[in-house]
Amino acid sequence: MDKIKDNVSQNVYYHQLAKLNPFDAIVFLRQNETGEYEVVYYNDILLSLLEVKDVHAIEAREFFTDTCWKQLVKTLVQESGNIQTIEHKKLKKTVVSVQQLDGDLVAIIFREISDNNTKSEKYPYLQFVEQHVNPVITTDLQGSIIYQNTAATTLLQQQQVSMIGQDIFSIIEKKFESEFKLLFEKTLEGSAFGMPKCLFKDQLLSKEPFFLRTHPTYFNGEIVGVHLFIKEPKAFMHDHETFYYYTLMDELTGMWNRKAFKEHWQQHLNDTNINKQQAALILIDIDRFKKFNESLGESQGDELMRLFSNRLRELSHSTCSVYRYNSDEFIFLLKEATFEKIEKVAGDILEALKQPFMIEEQEYFISVSIGISLSPADGNDLETLVRKADQALFSVKEHGRSHFRYYREDMTTAFPNEALMESHLRRAIEFDELSIHLQPQIDLVTNRIDSFEALLRWNNRKFGFVSPAQFIPLAEASGLIINIGDWVIEEVCRYQKEWKELGYRPVRIAINISPKQFRKEDFARKINDALKKYNVEPTLLEVEITESSMTNVNETYSILSDLKSLGVHVSVDDFGTGYSSLSYLKEYPIDTIKIDQSFIADIAKDKKNEAIIKAIISMSHNLGLEVVAEGIEEQFQVAFLKRYRCQKGQGYLYNKPLSVEAVIQQYFVC
């Protein structure tokens, strides 16, 4: 193979573009400053396919014969990707396609239309591709199409286009893009797979969706690209590898699933034995996603999950894969990880979620908590790494959500599995392991404290302190939350009675009520019974519900009316994260709106977020409701909230949740 130019790096680049296409003659031309074309490279097939005038010439008009160059000039002025047929005395018929590459570089591909099998005999590893009855196209590792077989060329000739030189991802119809990208990535790992339905834009090769079969392309023992076989849709039913591929896919989102994650991790370990790479597991948990599902319903909840998954998928790349690990948990596996790369991925995730998701012209915001573990620093066993990332994630939730943390040795998780935790939780009340902590709510104008929020804590007799982020969801799922909630109501009322007898000043205490407990028919009666049992003023008890508790309008109104008739205070927690209609607020007997801490955390970072906070405060004032801001940690947040007349706030800036004994010492005993 002759080298027209001596630039070695360029020569290697051209050779890389041509080496996977042993059937076609390829020549690279570059247009110089005078507008003339120069020959910069050609493969050895060219001279066997075409007769040239001067093999050593640099100018294209002197390199090709006059007749051939005249026909090529017509081709060069056409739109990139178009093809035409030319006649040549050495050939029966040749199809020529032109592709504009980077800058002023042009590739001309000559394909002989004949039954000659000599080339496929010369390259037996591609013989089955060239002579395949179905259209086959081949891409390099990045997805650039470098080859199309005879069957594909014949079909494309009818459309007067060529696919060579195009980016495969740019010609996939949008509805099939995500699935195809996953298929392509998996094929590059060394396996053949299938996709039941796919379609190219402009109906290239097929007017109807086709079955796409992929094989890795090998060259000198290495994977250098992907073969794509276009088949009839019915062929899918007989393709066993495709069914295996779908066992690795999450049905709802089209992402890799937990099974795929385990397989890919094992592959990574095999690679790491050689390369000693560091990897990061970035575990993502959607904050309060159960509320979204309860508020939106199954259909819209699924749509929100798909939109969320697509946004995460946009952040993945060749060394960073994303998986749906559980219903509302996702994992990024970042290979060749450095702290800069890890924090960029985690930061990009948080940044991407600042934009709303649109469903039926309604905006929805999702926040996430992120825990990170490292291999080999935190271990190589996948179960251990996931558990440690989970522990880091729990720490995030305990400290305000919506940020990321790395695993540390002091982040201990009590229970190795949920079954054991549930068993111990069932006996927690019996063994006096539960306790209540109180977090003060500050009047932002006077700095006085006349209300607290009651928060549940669990100190297990065997495993020690258990994070609420760990046991509360389990209590919800198992139904234990109802008995635990009843216990909390009793304890708060008991404290109120004792404090009254001790002569402490009256303060209101808010109790978080789960949706399951709120919807129980006897809920209002239980509140009334506890108030009477401990002789507590109803105004000193606050029932705190979430928006997800208010999905049934008639039921919610009835329960809230019963509570208000008792004289208790009613508040809506985490306002702005659920999606019941705002119009209901004027109908329901509600006293207080609590702005979720995810909004407070982004004050001074996001103008849209600030606008939402101002709108919530203004709307609440117009409805005669008190406003409490959660998660205050900085003075500038206080200044913003005071400027827009938010009445109360709570958060670590003022105090963390305290034991009842500590509250008495700090706020009641002089």
C-alpha positions as CSV (number, residue, x, y, z in Angstrom):
1,M,0.0,0.0,0.0
2,D,1.5,3.3,-1.1
3,K,1.7,6.3,1.1
4,I,1.1,9.5,-0.7
5,K,1.8,11.7,2.3
6,D,4.5,11.1,4.9
7,N,2.4,12.2,7.9
8,V,2.5,9.0,10.0
9,S,-0.3,9.9,12.4
10,Q,-2.6,10.7,9.5
11,N,-1.7,7.5,7.7
12,V,-2.6,5.5,10.8
13,Y,-6.0,7.3,11.0
14,Y,-6.8,6.5,7.4
15,H,-5.8,2.9,7.7
16,Q,-8.0,2.5,10.8
17,L,-11.0,3.8,8.8
18,A,-10.3,1.5,5.9
19,K,-9.1,-1.7,7.5
20,L,-12.6,-3.1,8.4
21,N,-13.8,-2.8,4.9
22,P,-11.7,-5.2,2.8
23,F,-14.3,-5.4,0.0
24,D,-14.3,-1.8,-1.2
25,A,-11.8,0.5,-2.7
26,I,-11.4,3.6,-0.6
27,V,-9.5,6.8,-1.4
28,F,-9.3,9.9,0.8
29,L,-9.2,13.3,-0.8
30,R,-8.6,16.7,0.6
31,Q,-9.5,20.0,-1.0
32,N,-6.6,22.5,-0.9
33,E,-6.7,26.3,-0.8
34,T,-7.1,26.6,-4.6
35,G,-10.2,24.3,-4.6
36,E,-8.3,21.4,-6.1
37,Y,-8.6,17.9,-4.7
38,E,-5.4,16.1,-3.5
39,V,-5.0,12.4,-2.9
40,V,-3.9,11.8,0.7
41,Y,-4.4,8.0,1.1
42,Y,-5.9,5.0,-0.6
43,N,-6.1,1.3,0.2
44,D,-4.5,-1.4,-1.9
45,I,-7.9,-2.6,-3.3
46,L,-8.2,0.7,-5.3
47,L,-5.5,-0.2,-7.8
48,S,-7.0,-3.7,-8.4
49,L,-10.4,-2.2,-9.0
50,L,-9.5,1.0,-11.0
51,E,-7.0,1.9,-13.6
52,V,-5.3,5.1,-12.6
53,K,-3.3,7.6,-14.7
54,D,-0.4,8.3,-12.3
55,V,-0.1,6.3,-9.1
56,H,2.4,8.8,-7.7
57,A,0.4,12.0,-8.4
58,I,-0.9,14.1,-5.6
59,E,-3.5,16.1,-7.5
60,A,-6.6,13.9,-8.0
61,R,-7.1,15.0,-11.6
62,E,-3.7,13.6,-12.4
63,F,-4.1,10.5,-10.3
64,F,-7.4,9.2,-11.9
65,T,-7.9,8.7,-15.6
66,D,-9.7,11.6,-17.3
67,T,-12.9,9.6,-17.9
68,C,-13.0,8.4,-14.3
69,W,-12.2,11.8,-12.8
70,K,-15.0,13.5,-14.8
71,Q,-17.5,11.0,-13.3
72,L,-16.1,11.4,-9.8
73,V,-16.3,15.2,-10.0
74,K,-20.1,14.8,-10.6
75,T,-20.2,12.6,-7.5
76,L,-18.2,15.0,-5.4
77,V,-20.6,17.9,-5.9
78,Q,-23.6,15.8,-4.7
79,E,-24.8,15.7,-1.1
80,S,-22.6,13.6,1.1
81,G,-24.1,10.1,1.4
82,N,-25.6,10.0,-2.1
83,I,-24.3,7.4,-4.6
84,Q,-24.1,6.9,-8.3
85,T,-23.1,4.1,-10.7
86,I,-20.1,4.5,-13.0
87,E,-18.8,2.4,-15.8
88,H,-15.1,1.5,-16.1
89,K,-13.3,-0.6,-18.6
90,K,-11.8,-2.9,-15.9
91,L,-15.2,-3.4,-14.3
92,K,-18.7,-4.4,-15.1
93,K,-20.3,-1.8,-12.9
94,T,-19.2,0.1,-9.8
95,V,-21.2,2.0,-7.2
96,V,-19.5,5.1,-5.8
97,S,-20.4,6.9,-2.6
98,V,-18.9,10.0,-1.2
99,Q,-18.7,10.8,2.5
100,Q,-17.6,14.1,4.0
101,L,-15.4,13.4,7.0
102,D,-13.8,15.8,9.5
103,G,-12.8,19.2,8.1
104,D,-12.0,19.2,4.4
105,L,-11.5,15.4,4.2
106,V,-13.6,13.4,1.8
107,A,-13.8,9.6,1.5
108,I,-14.8,8.0,-1.8
109,I,-15.9,4.4,-1.6
110,F,-16.0,2.2,-4.8
111,R,-18.1,-0.9,-4.6
112,E,-18.0,-3.4,-7.5
113,I,-21.4,-4.9,-8.3
114,S,-20.6,-8.5,-9.3
115,D,-20.8,-12.1,-8.2
116,N,-17.1,-12.2,-7.7
117,N,-16.3,-14.0,-4.4
118,T,-12.5,-13.6,-4.6
119,K,-12.5,-10.8,-2.0
120,S,-14.6,-12.7,0.5
121,E,-12.3,-15.7,0.0
122,K,-9.3,-13.4,0.8
123,Y,-11.0,-12.3,4.0
124,P,-12.8,-15.5,5.3
125,Y,-13.7,-13.9,8.6
126,L,-16.0,-11.5,6.7
127,Q,-17.1,-13.9,4.0
128,F,-20.4,-14.6,5.8
129,V,-21.1,-10.9,6.0
130,E,-20.4,-9.9,2.4
131,Q,-22.4,-12.8,1.0
132,H,-25.2,-12.7,3.6
133,V,-28.7,-12.8,2.2
134,N,-29.8,-10.0,4.6
135,P,-28.5,-6.4,4.6
136,V,-25.5,-6.0,6.9
137,I,-23.8,-2.8,7.9
138,T,-20.6,-2.6,10.0
139,T,-19.6,0.2,12.4
140,D,-16.4,1.0,14.2
141,L,-16.2,1.2,18.0
142,Q,-17.7,4.7,18.0
143,G,-20.6,3.9,15.8
144,S,-19.4,5.3,12.5
145,I,-20.5,3.1,9.6
146,I,-17.5,1.8,7.7
147,Y,-19.0,-0.9,5.6
148,Q,-22.3,-2.2,4.0
149,N,-22.6,-5.6,2.3
150,T,-23.9,-6.3,-1.2
151,A,-27.5,-6.9,0.0
152,A,-27.5,-3.5,1.7
153,T,-25.8,-1.7,-1.2
154,T,-28.4,-3.1,-3.6
155,L,-31.3,-1.8,-1.5
156,L,-29.6,1.6,-0.9
157,Q,-28.8,2.0,-4.6
158,Q,-32.5,2.2,-5.2
159,Q,-32.7,5.1,-2.8
160,Q,-29.6,6.7,-4.2
161,V,-27.9,6.9,-0.8
162,S,-25.0,5.2,1.1
163,M,-24.8,4.6,4.8
164,I,-21.0,4.5,4.8
165,G,-19.5,7.3,6.8
166,Q,-22.7,8.0,8.8
167,D,-23.1,7.8,12.5
168,I,-25.3,4.9,13.3
169,F,-26.8,6.6,16.4
170,S,-27.9,9.6,14.3
171,I,-29.9,7.5,11.9
172,I,-31.9,5.4,14.5
173,E,-35.5,6.5,14.9
174,K,-35.8,8.4,18.2
175,K,-38.2,5.8,19.8
176,F,-35.5,3.1,19.4
177,E,-32.5,5.2,20.4
178,S,-32.1,4.2,24.0
179,E,-32.6,0.5,23.5
180,F,-30.2,0.5,20.6
181,K,-27.5,2.3,22.6
182,L,-27.7,-0.4,25.3
183,L,-27.6,-3.1,22.7
184,F,-24.5,-1.6,21.0
185,E,-22.7,-1.3,24.4
186,K,-23.4,-4.9,25.3
187,T,-22.2,-6.1,21.9
188,L,-18.9,-4.3,22.3
189,E,-18.4,-6.4,25.4
190,G,-18.2,-9.5,23.2
191,S,-21.7,-11.0,22.9
192,A,-24.2,-11.2,20.1
193,F,-27.6,-9.9,20.8
194,G,-30.9,-9.0,19.1
195,M,-33.5,-6.2,19.2
196,P,-37.1,-7.2,18.3
197,K,-37.9,-3.9,16.6
198,C,-35.7,-1.2,15.2
199,L,-36.1,1.3,12.3
200,F,-33.7,3.7,10.5
201,K,-34.6,7.3,9.7
202,D,-35.8,8.0,6.1
203,Q,-36.8,4.3,5.9
204,L,-33.3,3.2,5.1
205,L,-33.2,-0.5,4.2
206,S,-36.7,-1.0,5.4
207,K,-40.0,0.8,5.5
208,E,-41.3,-1.2,8.5
209,P,-39.6,-2.0,11.8
210,F,-37.2,-4.8,11.5
211,F,-35.4,-7.3,13.8
212,L,-31.9,-6.1,14.4
213,R,-29.2,-8.7,15.2
214,T,-25.7,-7.6,16.3
215,H,-22.3,-9.4,16.4
216,P,-19.0,-8.0,17.6
217,T,-16.5,-7.5,14.8
218,Y,-13.1,-9.0,15.4
219,F,-9.8,-8.0,13.8
220,N,-6.6,-9.8,14.8
221,G,-8.3,-11.2,17.9
222,E,-9.7,-7.8,19.1
223,I,-13.2,-6.3,19.0
224,V,-13.0,-3.4,16.6
225,G,-16.6,-2.8,15.8
226,V,-20.1,-4.2,15.4
227,H,-21.9,-6.0,12.6
228,L,-25.6,-5.2,12.3
229,F,-27.9,-7.7,10.5
230,I,-31.3,-6.4,9.3
231,K,-33.8,-9.2,9.4
232,E,-37.5,-9.8,9.2
233,P,-39.4,-9.2,12.5
234,K,-40.5,-12.8,12.7
235,A,-36.9,-13.9,13.0
236,F,-36.9,-12.6,16.5
237,M,-39.0,-15.6,17.7
238,H,-36.2,-18.0,16.9
239,D,-33.3,-15.9,18.4
240,H,-32.3,-17.3,21.7
241,E,-29.6,-14.8,22.5
242,T,-32.1,-12.0,22.2
243,F,-34.2,-13.5,25.0
244,Y,-31.1,-13.7,27.1
245,Y,-30.4,-10.0,26.3
246,Y,-33.9,-9.1,27.6
247,T,-33.3,-10.9,30.9
248,L,-30.6,-8.2,31.4
249,M,-33.0,-5.3,30.8
250,D,-35.4,-3.5,33.0
251,E,-38.8,-3.8,31.4
252,L,-40.2,-0.4,32.4
253,T,-37.2,1.8,31.7
254,G,-35.2,-0.2,29.1
255,M,-32.0,0.2,31.3
256,W,-29.7,-2.6,32.4
257,N,-31.1,-4.4,35.5
258,R,-29.6,-5.9,38.6
259,K,-28.7,-9.1,36.8
260,A,-26.8,-7.1,34.2
261,F,-25.1,-5.1,37.0
262,K,-23.8,-8.4,38.6
263,E,-22.6,-9.7,35.3
264,H,-20.8,-6.5,34.3
265,W,-19.2,-6.3,37.8
266,Q,-17.8,-9.7,37.3
267,Q,-16.4,-8.7,34.0
268,H,-14.9,-5.6,35.6
269,L,-13.2,-7.8,38.2
270,N,-11.7,-10.0,35.5
271,D,-10.3,-6.9,33.8
272,T,-9.1,-5.4,37.1
273,N,-7.0,-8.4,37.9
274,I,-4.8,-7.1,35.0
275,N,-5.2,-3.4,35.1
276,K,-5.7,-2.8,38.8
277,Q,-8.3,-0.1,38.1
278,Q,-10.3,1.7,40.7
279,A,-14.1,1.6,40.3
280,A,-16.9,3.5,42.0
281,L,-20.4,2.4,42.8
282,I,-22.6,5.5,42.8
283,L,-26.0,4.5,44.4
284,I,-28.9,6.8,43.8
285,D,-32.2,6.7,45.7
286,I,-35.2,8.9,44.7
287,D,-36.3,10.9,47.7
288,R,-39.9,10.0,48.6
289,F,-40.7,8.3,45.3
290,K,-43.5,6.4,47.0
291,K,-45.3,9.8,47.4
292,F,-45.1,10.3,43.6
293,N,-46.6,7.0,42.9
294,E,-49.4,7.5,45.4
295,S,-50.2,10.9,44.1
296,L,-49.8,10.3,40.4
297,G,-51.2,6.8,40.1
298,E,-49.5,3.9,38.4
299,S,-49.6,5.1,34.8
300,Q,-48.2,8.5,35.4
301,G,-45.8,7.2,38.0
302,D,-44.4,4.8,35.5
303,E,-44.0,7.6,32.9
304,L,-42.2,9.8,35.5
305,M,-39.8,6.8,36.2
306,R,-39.1,6.5,32.4
307,L,-38.4,10.2,32.1
308,F,-36.1,10.1,35.1
309,S,-34.3,7.0,33.8
310,N,-33.7,8.7,30.4
311,R,-32.1,11.6,32.1
312,L,-29.7,9.4,34.0
313,R,-29.0,7.4,30.8
314,E,-27.8,10.6,29.1
315,L,-25.0,10.8,31.7
316,S,-23.6,7.4,30.9
317,H,-20.6,6.7,28.6
318,S,-18.2,4.0,27.7
319,T,-16.7,3.7,31.3
320,C,-19.8,4.8,33.2
321,S,-22.8,2.5,33.0
322,V,-26.1,3.0,34.7
323,Y,-28.5,0.3,36.1
324,R,-31.9,0.2,37.7
325,Y,-31.1,-1.7,40.8
326,N,-34.4,-1.6,42.7
327,S,-37.8,0.1,42.1
328,D,-36.5,3.6,43.1
329,E,-32.7,2.9,43.3
330,F,-30.2,3.2,40.5
331,I,-26.4,2.5,40.3
332,F,-23.8,4.1,38.2
333,L,-20.7,1.8,37.8
334,L,-17.8,4.1,37.0
335,K,-14.6,2.4,35.8
336,E,-11.1,4.0,35.8
337,A,-12.5,6.1,38.6
338,T,-10.7,9.1,40.0
339,F,-12.2,11.5,42.6
340,E,-12.5,14.1,40.0
341,K,-14.5,11.8,37.7
342,I,-16.6,10.5,40.6
343,E,-17.6,14.0,41.8
344,K,-18.3,15.1,38.3
345,V,-20.8,12.2,37.8
346,A,-22.4,12.8,41.1
347,G,-22.6,16.6,40.5
348,D,-23.9,16.1,37.0
349,I,-26.7,13.9,38.4
350,L,-27.8,16.5,40.9
351,E,-27.5,19.3,38.3
352,A,-29.6,17.3,35.8
353,L,-32.4,17.0,38.2
354,K,-32.8,20.7,38.8
355,Q,-34.9,20.8,35.6
356,P,-38.5,19.7,36.0
357,F,-40.1,16.7,34.4
358,M,-43.2,17.4,32.3
359,I,-46.2,15.1,32.4
360,E,-49.5,16.3,30.9
361,E,-48.2,19.9,31.0
362,Q,-47.5,19.7,34.7
363,E,-44.0,20.2,36.1
364,Y,-42.6,17.7,38.6
365,F,-39.3,17.9,40.5
366,I,-37.3,14.9,41.7
367,S,-34.5,15.0,44.2
368,V,-32.1,12.2,45.0
369,S,-29.7,11.1,47.7
370,I,-26.4,9.5,46.6
371,G,-24.1,7.2,48.4
372,I,-20.7,6.2,47.0
373,S,-18.4,3.2,47.7
374,L,-15.0,2.5,46.1
375,S,-13.3,-0.6,44.9
376,P,-10.9,-1.9,46.0
377,A,-10.7,0.5,49.0
378,D,-14.1,-0.6,50.4
379,G,-13.8,-4.1,49.1
380,N,-14.3,-6.1,45.8
381,D,-17.3,-8.1,46.8
382,L,-20.4,-6.6,45.2
383,E,-22.7,-7.2,48.1
384,T,-20.3,-5.5,50.4
385,L,-19.8,-2.5,48.1
386,V,-23.6,-2.0,47.6
387,R,-24.1,-2.3,51.3
388,K,-21.5,0.4,52.0
389,A,-22.9,2.7,49.3
390,D,-26.2,2.2,51.0
391,Q,-24.8,3.2,54.3
392,A,-23.4,6.4,52.8
393,L,-26.8,7.0,51.2
394,F,-28.6,6.7,54.6
395,S,-26.1,9.3,56.0
396,V,-27.1,11.6,53.2
397,K,-30.8,11.2,54.0
398,E,-30.1,11.9,57.7
399,H,-28.4,15.2,56.8
400,G,-30.9,16.8,54.5
401,R,-31.0,14.6,51.3
402,S,-30.1,15.9,47.8
403,H,-26.3,15.6,48.0
404,F,-23.7,12.8,47.9
405,R,-21.4,11.3,50.4
406,Y,-18.6,8.6,50.3
407,Y,-18.7,5.6,52.6
408,R,-16.8,5.9,55.8
409,E,-16.0,3.3,58.5
410,D,-18.1,5.2,61.0
411,M,-21.2,4.8,58.9
412,T,-22.5,1.7,60.5
413,T,-25.7,0.0,59.4
414,A,-27.3,-2.1,62.0
415,F,-28.9,-4.9,60.1
416,P,-27.4,-7.1,57.4
417,N,-30.8,-7.8,55.9
418,E,-34.4,-6.6,56.0
419,A,-35.9,-9.8,57.3
420,L,-33.8,-9.6,60.4
421,M,-34.6,-6.0,60.9
422,E,-38.3,-6.6,60.6
423,S,-38.1,-9.3,63.2
424,H,-36.4,-7.0,65.6
425,L,-38.7,-4.1,64.8
426,R,-41.7,-6.1,65.7
427,R,-40.4,-6.3,69.3
428,A,-39.0,-2.8,69.5
429,I,-41.9,-1.4,71.5
430,E,-42.0,-4.4,73.8
431,F,-38.3,-4.1,74.6
432,D,-38.6,-0.3,75.1
433,E,-36.1,0.4,72.2
434,L,-38.0,3.3,70.6
435,S,-37.7,6.9,71.7
436,I,-38.8,10.3,70.6
437,H,-36.5,13.2,69.7
438,L,-37.8,16.7,69.3
439,Q,-36.6,19.4,66.9
440,P,-37.5,23.0,67.7
441,Q,-39.3,25.3,65.3
442,I,-38.2,28.9,65.5
443,D,-40.3,32.0,65.0
444,L,-38.2,33.7,62.4
445,V,-39.3,37.2,63.6
446,T,-39.1,36.8,67.4
447,N,-36.7,33.8,67.6
448,R,-39.1,32.3,70.2
449,I,-39.8,28.6,70.2
450,D,-43.4,27.5,70.8
451,S,-43.5,24.3,68.8
452,F,-41.5,21.1,68.1
453,E,-41.5,18.3,65.6
454,A,-41.5,14.7,67.1
455,L,-39.0,12.4,65.3
456,L,-38.7,8.7,66.0
457,R,-35.5,7.0,67.0
458,W,-34.6,3.3,67.4
459,N,-31.8,1.9,69.5
460,N,-31.8,-1.8,69.1
461,R,-30.6,-4.0,72.0
462,K,-28.3,-6.0,69.7
463,F,-27.3,-3.9,66.8
464,G,-27.4,-0.4,68.3
465,F,-28.8,2.7,66.7
466,V,-30.7,2.2,63.5
467,S,-31.2,5.0,61.0
468,P,-34.8,6.2,60.5
469,A,-34.0,6.2,56.7
470,Q,-33.5,2.4,57.1
471,F,-36.4,1.3,59.3
472,I,-39.2,3.8,58.5
473,P,-39.7,2.5,54.9
474,L,-39.7,-1.1,56.3
475,A,-42.3,-0.2,58.9
476,E,-44.4,1.4,56.1
477,A,-44.1,-1.6,53.9
478,S,-44.7,-4.2,56.6
479,G,-47.7,-2.4,58.2
480,L,-45.8,-2.0,61.5
481,I,-46.0,1.8,61.1
482,I,-49.6,1.8,62.4
483,N,-48.7,0.3,65.8
484,I,-45.6,2.4,66.0
485,G,-47.6,5.5,65.1
486,D,-50.1,4.8,67.8
487,W,-47.2,4.5,70.3
488,V,-45.8,7.9,69.2
489,I,-49.2,9.5,69.7
490,E,-49.4,8.0,73.2
491,E,-45.9,9.1,74.1
492,V,-46.3,12.7,72.9
493,C,-49.5,13.1,74.9
494,R,-47.9,11.6,77.9
495,Y,-45.1,14.2,77.7
496,Q,-47.6,17.0,77.4
497,K,-49.3,15.8,80.5
498,E,-46.1,15.5,82.5
499,W,-44.9,18.9,81.4
500,K,-48.1,20.5,82.4
501,E,-47.9,19.0,85.8
502,L,-44.3,20.3,86.1
503,G,-45.4,23.8,85.2
504,Y,-43.5,24.0,81.9
505,R,-44.8,26.5,79.4
506,P,-47.2,25.0,76.8
507,V,-45.7,24.1,73.4
508,R,-47.2,22.4,70.4
509,I,-45.7,19.1,69.2
510,A,-46.2,17.9,65.7
511,I,-46.5,14.2,65.0
512,N,-45.7,12.7,61.6
513,I,-48.6,10.5,60.5
514,S,-48.1,7.9,57.7
515,P,-50.7,7.6,54.9
516,K,-51.6,4.2,56.1
517,Q,-52.3,5.3,59.6
518,F,-54.1,8.5,58.5
519,R,-56.5,6.5,56.3
520,K,-57.5,4.1,59.1
521,E,-61.2,4.5,59.9
522,D,-60.5,4.9,63.6
523,F,-57.7,7.4,63.3
524,A,-59.5,10.5,64.6
525,R,-61.0,8.4,67.4
526,K,-57.5,7.3,68.5
527,I,-56.4,10.9,68.6
528,N,-59.4,11.9,70.7
529,D,-58.9,8.9,73.1
530,A,-55.2,9.9,73.7
531,L,-56.1,13.5,74.3
532,K,-58.7,12.6,76.8
533,K,-56.6,9.9,78.5
534,Y,-53.8,12.4,79.2
535,N,-56.0,15.4,79.6
536,V,-54.1,17.3,76.8
537,E,-55.3,20.5,75.2
538,P,-56.0,19.7,71.6
539,T,-54.3,22.9,70.4
540,L,-51.0,21.5,71.7
541,L,-51.1,18.5,69.3
542,E,-50.3,18.9,65.6
543,V,-51.1,16.1,63.1
544,E,-48.5,16.3,60.3
545,I,-49.5,14.6,57.0
546,T,-48.0,14.4,53.6
547,E,-49.6,15.3,50.3
548,S,-49.7,11.7,49.4
549,S,-52.2,11.2,52.2
550,M,-54.7,13.5,50.4
551,T,-55.3,11.6,47.1
552,N,-58.9,10.7,48.0
553,V,-60.7,14.0,48.2
554,N,-63.8,12.9,50.1
555,E,-62.0,10.6,52.5
556,T,-59.3,13.3,53.2
557,Y,-61.9,16.0,53.9
558,S,-63.9,13.8,56.2
559,I,-60.8,12.8,58.3
560,L,-59.5,16.4,58.5
561,S,-62.9,17.7,59.5
562,D,-63.0,15.2,62.3
563,L,-59.6,16.2,63.5
564,K,-60.4,19.9,63.4
565,S,-63.6,19.3,65.3
566,L,-61.4,18.0,68.1
567,G,-59.4,21.2,68.0
568,V,-56.0,19.7,66.9
569,H,-53.6,21.6,64.6
570,V,-53.2,20.1,61.0
571,S,-50.1,20.6,58.8
572,V,-49.0,19.4,55.4
573,D,-45.4,18.1,55.4
574,D,-42.9,18.2,52.5
575,F,-45.1,20.6,50.6
576,G,-44.1,20.9,46.9
577,T,-42.9,17.3,46.5
578,G,-46.3,15.7,46.1
579,Y,-48.9,16.5,43.5
580,S,-52.3,16.7,44.8
581,S,-54.2,19.7,43.3
582,L,-53.4,23.0,44.9
583,S,-57.1,23.9,44.6
584,Y,-57.8,21.3,47.4
585,L,-55.9,23.4,49.9
586,K,-58.6,26.0,50.1
587,E,-61.1,23.3,50.7
588,Y,-59.3,21.3,53.3
589,P,-59.2,22.5,57.0
590,I,-55.4,22.9,57.1
591,D,-53.4,25.2,59.4
592,T,-49.8,25.0,58.3
593,I,-47.7,24.3,55.2
594,K,-44.2,23.0,55.6
595,I,-41.8,23.7,52.7
596,D,-39.7,20.7,52.0
597,Q,-36.0,21.0,52.8
598,S,-35.0,20.2,49.2
599,F,-36.3,23.6,48.2
600,I,-34.5,25.4,51.1
601,A,-31.2,23.7,50.2
602,D,-31.2,25.3,46.7
603,I,-31.9,28.9,47.8
604,A,-29.4,31.2,46.1
605,K,-28.5,28.3,43.7
606,D,-31.6,28.1,41.5
607,K,-33.9,31.1,40.6
608,K,-36.8,28.8,39.6
609,N,-36.5,27.2,43.0
610,E,-36.6,30.5,44.7
611,A,-39.7,31.5,42.7
612,I,-41.4,28.3,43.9
613,I,-40.7,29.1,47.5
614,K,-42.0,32.6,47.1
615,A,-45.1,31.3,45.4
616,I,-45.8,28.8,48.2
617,I,-45.4,31.4,50.9
618,S,-47.6,33.9,49.1
619,M,-50.3,31.4,48.4
620,S,-50.3,30.1,52.0
621,H,-50.6,33.7,53.3
622,N,-53.5,34.3,51.0
623,L,-55.2,31.2,52.3
624,G,-54.5,32.2,55.9
625,L,-52.0,29.3,56.5
626,E,-48.8,29.4,58.6
627,V,-45.6,28.5,56.8
628,V,-42.7,26.5,58.2
629,A,-39.4,26.0,56.3
630,E,-37.6,22.7,56.9
631,G,-33.9,22.0,56.6
632,I,-32.5,25.5,57.4
633,E,-28.7,25.3,57.6
634,E,-27.4,28.8,56.5
635,Q,-28.0,32.3,57.6
636,F,-28.7,33.5,54.0
637,Q,-31.5,31.0,53.9
638,V,-33.0,32.7,56.9
639,A,-32.6,36.1,55.3
640,F,-34.4,35.0,52.2
641,L,-37.3,33.4,54.1
642,K,-37.7,36.4,56.4
643,R,-37.8,38.7,53.4
644,Y,-40.8,36.9,52.0
645,R,-42.5,36.6,55.5
646,C,-42.1,32.9,56.2
647,Q,-43.2,32.6,59.8
648,K,-41.2,29.6,61.1
649,G,-38.1,27.5,60.4
650,Q,-36.4,24.4,61.7
651,G,-33.0,22.8,60.8
652,Y,-29.5,22.2,62.0
653,L,-28.8,26.0,62.0
654,Y,-30.9,26.1,65.1
655,N,-30.6,22.7,66.6
656,K,-30.6,19.0,65.6
657,P,-33.3,16.7,66.9
658,L,-32.8,16.4,70.7
659,S,-33.8,13.8,73.2
660,V,-36.7,14.8,75.4
661,E,-34.3,15.1,78.4
662,A,-32.1,17.5,76.4
663,V,-35.1,19.6,75.3
664,I,-36.2,20.0,78.9
665,Q,-32.8,21.1,80.0
666,Q,-32.3,23.6,77.1
667,Y,-35.8,25.0,76.7
668,F,-37.8,24.6,79.9
669,V,-35.4,24.5,82.9
670,C,-33.8,27.9,83.6
